[in-house]
Amino acid sequence: MSTRPPNADTSLSYCTYCPKLCRHTCPVSNAEAKETLTPRDKMATMRLLQRAEVPRTVEQTEPLYGCTGCGACTDFCLHKVEPGQVLFAGRAEAERDGRGHPALRDLPARFAAHSTDAAAKSRASAPEAKRPSEAQIAFFPGCDAPELGPTMLALCDRIGAEYVGLADGEHGCAGYPLYAAGHFDAFRIHAERMARQLAGYARVVVNCPACVWAMRTQYREYGVPLSPIIEHTSEFLEGYIERLPIAKKRAAAFYQDPCYLGRWLGVYDAPRRLAAKAVDDVREFSRARNEAECSGGGGLLPTTMPATARAIADHRLGEVREAKVSTVVTACPTCKRQLQRDDVQAIDLIELLAEATR
């Protein structure tokens, strides 16, 4: 199977000869202020590597890892070129040639341990009766927040969806980290495992937007169709919005658009409507919806460039601090982790609604 998107050559050409019209959208190059990390220059580097016009070394490959996959550059691009997808494919070529990022060494084995550990934590959080192997609807919390299972199940009880169970199985992650690292063969194999693991459910509600995107789009691209319908938590809970027994609200909070939920899946309104049920004043960032800035958590950036990932998040939080608001609501556990600070509480949408309905 090819590890490059079908339009990779065209995308590389368009980007290489573009006058950097999307440079202002890239969270990585904005944080680092390096020309080599603008979308155009990262794509130009990949083109040079493919043509063997520069040494094929780990150092030359490093710019390919300076991308969160947020899609902001694609949204601004007149040709809708997808640098994130092309750069992830470039990572696959680097891994194959032994030029992968040192911080991602042995990632498939590390991922497997992380995924099974998340599944074990999720399993331990709920009794067996709440973890059916077959059900109409099952909640899959994901590897970044396996502890959210009981919170979600309790919230479902309050809205009359007590039939929702917790998805059970050996793995607690859908495999996005493997895809972002360029381990495409390992990703496909993991997708096949997940397809078998989730086969007993008619609908699976997933809390991680990147995993929702991977399961809805990339599984199929890699020849692994899923039998259950895949929904994000906000899409599922919006159907019960009038049943939320709100008992208390927070005064004000900013809403952070997760990149994979918003730009990649087009889900903007559902989480906002739900947040508005539990917050009196839901604030919008100056750049929101399809123009929203990334939190710095995607594309494995916290692993390959941790200081840059934190700088991206701090820049995002500047607006929150200036407004003297202490809460950021998000529908993504990765965004929550990125934006959590001593003076700012980042809260997952599930946690917010659970708190408001107690």
N, C-alpha and C positions, 0 to 999 in steps of 0.2 A: 504493500500500500504506500502511495506517495505521502511524504511528510510535508509537502508544500501545498498551500491553497491553490486552486486551479488558476487564479488570476495573479499569481505571485510575480511573474515576470513583468506584466503590465503595471502592477502596483509599484514595483521597484523602479521602473522607468519613470512613472508619473511623479513619484516622490523625489527621485534623484534630481530631476530637472525642474522641480517646483521652487518658486522663490520663498519658501518657508512661510506660507500664509497661515499655517496652523500652529506655528511655534508657540504662540501665547497660550494655547490650550493645554500643553503637556505639563502635568504636575511635576514630573521628574526634572525636566529641563528648567522649569521655573524655580525649583528648589535648589538646583545645583548651579544654575547660570553657566552651563557649559554648552558650547555649540555642538559638541559631539553627542549630546543627549537630546537634541531637538529631534522631532519625528523624522524630518528630512534627512538629517545626518546619520541617524541610526539605520535608516533604510539604505542610505548610500554606503555605509559601512558593510552592510550585508551584501549589497551588490558587488562591492570590491572583493569581499571574501569569496563569493561564488565564482568570480572571474579569476581568482587567484592573483589579483593585482596587488594585494598586500599579504604579508605572511599570515598563514592560518595558525595563529597562536591563541592561547587563552586570553592574553592581554588585548589582542585585536578583536576578539569576540565579545569582550566584556560589555560594550555598549548595547548589545542585543538584550541584555538583562536589565537595562534601565528603562523598563516599561511596566506599567501596572495593568495593561490591557483594558484601561478604563473606557476607551472608545471616544474620548472627547475630540481627538484629532479627526477621527472618521466622521463625526457628526458635523464638523465644520468644513470638511473637504468637499469641494464641488463635484469631485469624481467618486466620492464615497469609498476611497481607498481605506483599507483596514490594516494600518501598520502593526497593530497589536497582534493580529492573527499571523501576519507574515513574519514578524519577529519571533513569535513562539515557534514557528516552523524553522526559523534560523537556529533557534536553540536546539531543535531536534538534530539538525545537521552537526552542530557543535558537539552534542553528546555522542553522536555516532563516531565522530573523529577523535574523541577524547579531549575536546577543547571546552567542555562544559565549565560552568562557574564552580570554583572550588567549594563554595558554601553549599552547593547542591550535590556534592559527592555522595554516592550511595543513596540517593533520594528514594528510589523504589522500595528499598528495604526499610528505610526510615518511615516512609509513608505507610507501608503495611502495618508497622508496629503502632503508629499513631492512629490509624483507622480502626484497628482491632481494639486498641485501648479505649477509644471513644465509644465503640459499641459496647464494651464491657461496662463502662460508666453509665451509659444510658440504660442498659439492662438492669444494673443494680439499683437504679433510681425508682423502679416501678415493680409492683408485684407481677407474678406470672400471668394472672388473670387479665392484666392490662396490656400484655404483650402477645397478642394473638398472632399466629403464623398466617391466618387468613382473616380478612376483614374488608368491609366496604371502604373504610377510610382509616388510614394510619398516619401518624405524625413521625417525621424523620428529623430529629433536631440538628444533625450535622456534627462535625468534629470540633467546631469552635465553641459549641455550647451544648454538650450532651446532657448537662444538668437541667436544661430547660424542659425536659419531658414532663415531669410532674406539674410544673407551672402551667404548661399548655393544657394538660389533661384536666386540671382543676378549673381552668378557664372554660374549657369545653363543657364541663359539667354545669357551670353557671349559665351558659347560654342555651342549654337544652341539647347539646351535642355529646351526650355522655357515651355514645356508641363509638366515639373516636378512640382508637387504641394507639399504642406506641409501637412503631415498626421495630421488629426484632431481627437479629441476624448477626453475622460475624463481623461485618464492617459498618463503621459509622460515618464514612465519608464517601461521596459519590465520585471522587477522583480528580477534581479540578486541579489540585497541585501537580499531579502527574502530567496533565495536559499543559499547564502553564510552563512546566520545566522542559517540555519538548520530549518527554518520554511517551511517545504516542502509542507504541506497541503495548507498553505496560498499561496505559490508559484504556486501550481497547479490551485487554484481558480483564481489567478491573470492572469495566462496564458490563462485561458478560457475567461476572460474578454478581454484580448488583442486580442485573436483570433477573437472575435466578432467585436472589434473595427477596426481591420485591414482588415476585410473580403472584403471590397469594392475595395481593391487595388490589382493589378496584381503583382506588385513588390514594395517592401519597402526597401529604402536605409537607413541604420541605422548607426549613427556615433559612437556609443559606442561599442567597441569590445566585452566586457563582455555580453552585451545584444544580440549582433549578435550570439555569442556562445550559450547563453541560448535559444534563439529563434530557432536556427537551430538544436540543439541537445537535450536539456533538455525538451523543450515543448513536443517533440515527445516521450521522455522517460516517461513522465507523462501522456501520452495518449491525448495530445492536439496538433494535427497536424494543421499547419497554411496553409491557402490557398495561400497567396502571396509568391513569392520567396523573400528570405531575403539576402540582400547584404550589405557588409560594404561600406562606402563612397569611400574608395580607389579603391575597385573593380569596382564600378560604374564609377568613374571618369577616370579610366585608359582607358576605351573605347573611351573617348573623348580627349585623351592626345594630339593628333595632332591638335586639334581645339583650344587649349588654346592660346589666344592672348597675349602672354607674352610681357609686356611693360618694366618691370624692375625686377632686380634680387637682392637677398641678396648675400653678398660676401661669407660667410661660415656659416655652421650650422651642428651640430651633429644630426643624426637621432636616435630616441629612439624607439626600437621595443616594442609595447605593447604586454604583455604576451598572452592575449587571442586572439589577432589577429595573432601573430606569432606562438608560440608553439602550441596553441590549434586549430587554424584554418589553419595554414600553409601559411598565406599571408605575404610574405616578400618583394617581388619584386615590386608589384604595388605601394605602398606608396613611395618607393625609386625612382622609375621612375618619379613619379609626383613631388616629392621634387626636383629632379635634374632639372626639368624645371624652377624652381623658385629660385634655389640656385646654384651659380657657383661652389662651393666646398662643396659637401655633405660628411661630415666626418663620419667615422664608429668608434664606441666605440671598445676598445680592446676585449670586450665580446659583440658580436652582433649576430643577427639572433637567431638560436636555443639556443645559449649560452648566450643570452642577460640577463643582470641583471634587476630585477624588479624595478619599481619606488617606490614600497611600498604602492600602492593605492588599491590593490585588497584584497578580503577576509574580507572586513570591518576593516582592520588593522588600518586605520586612526581614527576609532572610539574606538576600543578596546585597541590599543597600539599606541596612537598618537605620542609620542616621538620617538618610534622605527620606525614608518613609515617615520617620517621626517629624521631620521638618515640614513635610507636606501636611500632616495632621495639625501641627501647631499653626501653620498659616491659615488653615480652615477655621481653627478655633479663635483666631484673632477677632473675627466679627462677633462671635458669641461673647467674648470677654468685653469688647467695646460696648455691647448692648447691656452689659451687666446681667446677663441671663446665665443661670447655673446648670441648665439641663439641655442635652441634645438627644432627641429621639431618633432612632434609626431602625430600619427593618432588615438589618444585616449584622450578624454577630462579629464579623471582621471589622466593620466600621465602628462598632461599639468598642472593640478592643483598641483600635487605633486612636479613638477620640477621648478615651477615659483619662482624666487628669485629676489632680488633687482638688482643683478649684472648679472643675466642670464634670458633672456626672453624665456619662453616656448611658442610655437605657434602651434596651431592646423593646420593640413594640409589644411583644408578648408580656414582658415584665410590667410595662406601663399599664396595659389593660388589666392584668391580674391585680395590680396594686389598686386600680380605680374601682374594681368590682368586689373587693373584699368586704 
